[in-house]
Amino acid sequence: MNLRITGHPAAPYARARRVGFTFEGRTLHGYEGEPVATALHAAGVRVLSRSFKYHRPRGIGLTCGAPSCPNCQLTIDGQYGVPGCATPLRGGETVRRERSWPSADRDLFGLIDRFSAFVPAGFQFRLFRRSPRLAHLAERVMGLVAGGAREVTPDAIARAARPGLGHRRTALAVVGGGAAGLAAALAAADAGMEVILVDQGEEPGGTLRAETGPVRTPDGGQTPGFALVAGLAARAAAHPSIEVLAGSTALGWYEGGVLPVHTPAGVLTLRPERLLVATGDYDQPLLFPGNDRPGVMLAGAVQRLINVDHVRPGHRAVVVTADPHGYAVAAQLRAVGVEIVALVDARGEAEAGADAAASFPSGVAASGVPHLTGHTVREALGRRRVTGLVVQHRNGARIVRLSCDVVVVSAGRRPAEELLLQRLYHGDITLDAGFGGASGDGGLPGGVAVAGGAAGVTDPAAALDMGAEEGARLARWSP
């Protein structure tokens, strides 16, 4: 099966220009603008890196969307540690994998994993503690094995260097361009306020860019999630009072309200009078043996892969879920030609069946997909990539072995509140339960608000309403 999706049933996609790049001595092709990791995955490259300590194989989709994802770091044009899932393909790049020898597919240092019992957590702090000279030598060796102590070329340094763009003041900075952030920016701008919208993506829209299911609109109707945020993003781009900084990252929120932003053109230091944090949320992984193998993917990453990049994650998938989102992703996978081997849910039949009914209106049984309720994951099989999944009934009486090349995990989401937590650790704000509500309480300064997934609101329609409400409130607030 070709992993490229040529006829998507719900999300139209006009492929960009086909470009070539060099990957470890061979020429591969992808489409301009798609993530480098996606292009590699579509070309059949499953192992994108190795872990620092045990050199376990890592692949796409394991922690995609998390604030700091180390699992698809690549060397691109001589620059180390480039996140492949967040770096758009332009064509002509030279790409190779890291932390392996002689190759990531067959890494000699992978033997460390076989003897992991002899190198437990924190062993390096006790190693040669009676001999500082040997301890220092051991540190250097471990740094080399972990992929450190590498010399960056002058050309790579010159390409990575970004000039300082100076300081700018603005009435409102909105961090995050999902539904809540876009709604907040539009509400504030419509009230006459100057707004700078900071978003990490190449295009605003957040996780709803990958949502093909219906979402309630402000007028009470319904539209696919990707269409909703596309309309909001178009309005924001055309609004004379909104400046959109796409492909940009807010590096922190510091004393005095300083907000440095890393943009493609350089580092811009913002000093907003008001700040709205709409950084969204991200998937949480499940803990089970083998949960880090290539082929184990989070549901949000799979959605982006099939609905935005139009690439299948594999051929045969087991979906492990504990919420309605997992069933929706399973239905979307079936729609693009991926076989669903089984739906695994640790909850009881009544609760799981209610969630399944929304995505499988004719019933899971009628669809021919085994529905294993009351089952938990025992382990993932395979070494360099997933080849199967073992699940067990909660009473321990039944063990089922499933053959697959993809395991999709939907175990709930957590707020991307790191920007707030960074300031919290500084000690000048507090975060109480229910922070970021319409009242602005919860220990946040008066000109600061939180909306959408960052405030724990997972429903897209509710996030949209909350963003608009908070944007309007900040427009009324006086410093």
JONORKA-V647380 format. One record per pair of residues at least 4 apart in sequence whose C-alpha atoms are under 8 Angstrom apart, sorted by the first residue. I is the first residue (numbers start at 1). GAP is how many residues later the second one is. Records with the same first field share a line. If there is no record, write none. Layout:
I=GAP  GAP
//
This chain:
1=314
3=39  308  309  310  311
4=38  306  307  308
5=301  305  306  307  331
6=304
8=4  5  299  302  328
9=326  327
10=202
11=201  296  297
13=295  297
15=16
16=15  16  17
17=14  15
18=11  12  13  14
19=10  11  12  13  71  72  73
20=7  8  9  10  71  72  73
21=6  7  8  9  70  71  72  73  74
22=4  5  6  70  71  72  73
23=4  5  71  72  73
24=70  71  72  73
28=12  15
29=10  14
30=4  9  59
31=8  58
32=56  57  58  59
33=55  56  57
34=4  5  53  54  55  275
35=4  49  50  51  52  53  54
36=4  48  49  50  51  52  53
37=4  11  23  35  47  48
38=4  22  46  47  267  271  273
39=4  50
40=4  5  6
41=4  5  19  272
42=269  270
46=13  14  248  249  339
47=10  11  12  57  58  247  337  338
48=9  10  11  12  23  24  25  26  49  56
49=8  9  10  22  23  24  25  48  49  50  51  55
50=5  6  7  8  21  48  49  50  54
51=4  5  6  7  20  48  95
52=47  93  94  95
53=92  93
54=55  56  58  59  62
55=44  45  52  54  55  57  58  91
56=54  57  237
57=47  48  235  236  237  326  327  328
58=4  13  14  234  235  236
59=12  13  234  235  236
60=4  11  12  25  234  235  237
61=234  235  236  237  240  241
62=9  223  230  232  233  234  235  236  239
63=6  8  220  222  234  235
64=5  21  234  236  237
65=4  217  218  235  236
66=216  217  350
67=349  351
69=14
70=13
72=11  12  13
73=7  8  9  10  11  24  25
74=6  7  8  9  10  21  22  23  24
75=4  5  6  7  20  21  22  23
76=4  6  17  18  19  20
77=16  17  18  79
78=16  74  75  77  78
79=73  74  77  78  81
80=72
82=5
83=4
84=4
89=4
97=6  7
98=6  49
99=5  46  47  48
100=4  7  8  9  47
101=5  6  7  8
102=4  5  6
103=4
105=279
106=4
109=36
110=4
111=4
112=4
115=4
116=4
119=4
122=4
123=4
124=15
125=4
127=8  11
128=4  6  7
129=6
131=4
132=4
133=4
134=4
135=4
136=4
137=4
138=4
139=4
140=4  9
141=4
142=4
143=4  5  6
144=4  5  6
152=4  5
153=4
154=4
155=4
156=4
157=4
162=103  104  105
163=102  103  104
164=102  103  104
165=101  102  103  104
166=101  102  103
167=101  102  103  104
168=100  101  102  103
169=101  102  103  104
170=24  25  26  100  101  102  103
171=22  23  24  101  102  103
172=21  22  23  24  100  101  102  103  104
173=22  23  24  25  99  101  102  103
174=7  10  11  21  22  23  24  101  102  103  104
175=6  22  23  24  75  100  101  102  103  104
176=5  6  21  22  23  24  30  101  102  103  104
177=4  5  20  21  22  23  27  28  29  101  102
178=4  26  27  28  29  30  51  100  101  102
179=4  26  27  29  50  53  273  281  284  285  288
180=4  98  271  272  283  284  285  286  287  288
181=4  16  95  96  97  98  270  271  286
182=4  15  23  47  50  51  54  285
183=4  49  281  282  284  285  288
184=4  92  283  284  285  286  287  288
185=4  10  11  12  51  57  283  286
186=4  49  50  53  56  282  285
187=4  281  282  284  285
188=4  5  6  7  280  283  284  286  287
189=4  5  6  50  52  53
191=281  284
192=49  283
193=48  282
194=47  48
195=46  47  48
196=46  47  48  49
197=45  46  47  48
198=46  47  48  50  51  52  63
199=4  5  45  46  47  48  49  50
200=4  46  47  48  49
201=4  5  45  46  47
202=44  45
203=43  44
204=25  26  29  42
205=4  21  24  25  28
206=74
207=4  93  97
208=17  18  21  252
209=16  17  18  20  21  95  99
210=15  16  93  94  97  98
211=13  14  15  92  96
212=12  13  14  95
213=10  11  12  115
214=8  9  10  11
215=7  8  9  10  13  245  246
216=4  5  6  7  244  245
217=4  5  6  11  244
218=243  246  247
223=4  5
224=4
225=4
226=4
227=4
228=4
229=4
230=4
231=4
232=4
233=4
234=4
235=4
236=6  7  8
237=5  6  7
238=4
245=18
246=17
247=16  17
248=13  14  15  16
249=12  13  14
250=9  10  11  12
251=8  9  10  11
252=7  8  9  167  170  171
253=4  5  6  7  166  167  169  170
254=4  5  169
257=14  15  16
258=11  12  13  14
259=10  11  12  13
260=7  8  9  10
261=6  7  8  9
262=4  5  6
263=4  5
273=174  206
274=173  174  200
275=172  173  174
276=172  173  174  175  194  195
277=142  171  172  173  174  177
278=172  173  174  175  176  177  189
279=137  138  173  174  175
280=135  136  172  173  174  175
281=132  133  134  135  136  172  173  175
282=18  131  132  133  134
283=15  16  17  127  128  129  130  131
284=14  126  127  128  129  130
285=13  124  125  126
286=5  123  125
287=4
288=89  90  91  92
289=89  90  91
290=89  90  91
291=5  88  89
292=4
293=87  89  90  91  92  93
294=90  91  92
295=18  19  90  91  110  111  112
296=90  110  111  112  113
297=4  5  109  110  111  112
298=4  110  111  112
299=4  26  27  30  109  110  111
300=4
301=4
302=4  11  27  106
303=4  5  26  29
304=4  5
305=4  5  6  7  8
306=4  5  6  7  27  30
307=4
312=21  24  26
313=93
314=24  91  92
315=23  24  89  90  91
316=22  23  24  25  87  88  89  90
317=21  22  23  24  25  87  88  89  90  91
318=22  23  24  25  26  71  84  86  88  89  90
319=7  8  11  21  23  24  25  88  89  90  91
320=6  23  24  25  87  88  89  90  91
321=4  5  6  22  23  24  25  88  89  90
322=4  23  24  25  30  88  89  90
323=4  29  32  87  88  89
324=4  31  32  34
325=4  85
326=4  83  84
327=4  16  28  29  32  33
328=4  30  31
329=4
330=4  10
331=4  28  29
332=4
333=4  5  6  7
334=4  5  6
340=29
341=28  29  61  62  63
342=27  28  29  30  60
343=26  27  28  29
344=27  28  29  30  31  32
345=7  26  27  28  29  30  31
346=27  28  29  30  48
347=4  5  26  27  28
348=4  25  26
349=4  24  25
350=4
351=4
352=4  21
353=4
354=4
355=4
356=4  5  7  8
357=4  5  6  7
360=4  7
362=4  5
363=4
364=4  5  6  7
365=4  5  6
374=19  20
375=16  17  18  19
376=15  16  17  18
377=12  13  14  15
378=11  12  13  14
379=10  11  12
380=6  7  8  9  10
381=5  6  7  8  9
382=4  5  6
385=20
386=18  19  20  21
387=16  17  18  19
388=13  14  15  16  17
389=12  13  14  15  18
390=9  10  11  12
391=8  9  10  11
392=4  5  6  7  8
393=4  5  6
414=39  42
415=38  39  40  41
416=37  38
417=4  37  38
418=4
419=4
420=4
421=4
422=4
423=4  5  6
424=4  5  6  7
429=14  15  16
430=12  13  14
431=4  11  12  13
432=10  11
433=9
434=8  21
435=5  6  7  8  9  15  20
436=4  5  6  8  13  14  15  19
437=4  12  13  14  18
438=28  31  32  35
440=4  5  6  8  9
444=4  5
446=31
447=27  30  31  32
448=26
449=21  25
450=4  5  20
451=4  6  12  15  16  19
452=4  5  6  8  10  11  12  14  15
453=4  5  10
457=5  6
458=4  5
459=4
460=4
461=4
462=4
463=4
464=4
465=4
466=4
467=4
468=4
469=4
470=4
471=4
472=4
473=4
//
